[in-house]
């Protein structure tokens, strides 16, 4: 790896992402962030804004009323504790 410049870069294009260029997970994460930001902007002011998994949870609860939060957590790759009771709350409003 080359020695960092004496003066820190001030523009994103001045950065050499080096090892990340060939890492698919870097690009997947970047796309995920962009899509999440776009979705949050479009859903601003709604309860489902600001967070991943909420829309998926709503769709699952709509298709499977009474689905257990642990099943939803498993499907959306979340820890059960991260669900925060949202599926129970939404199941009564969907």
Secondary structure, DSSP 8 states (H G I E B T S, - for coil): -----SS---SGGG---GGGGG-HHHHHHHHHHHHHHHHHHHTTTSTT-SSSSHHHHHHHHHHSTT--HHHHHHHTT--GGGGTTHHHHHHTT-
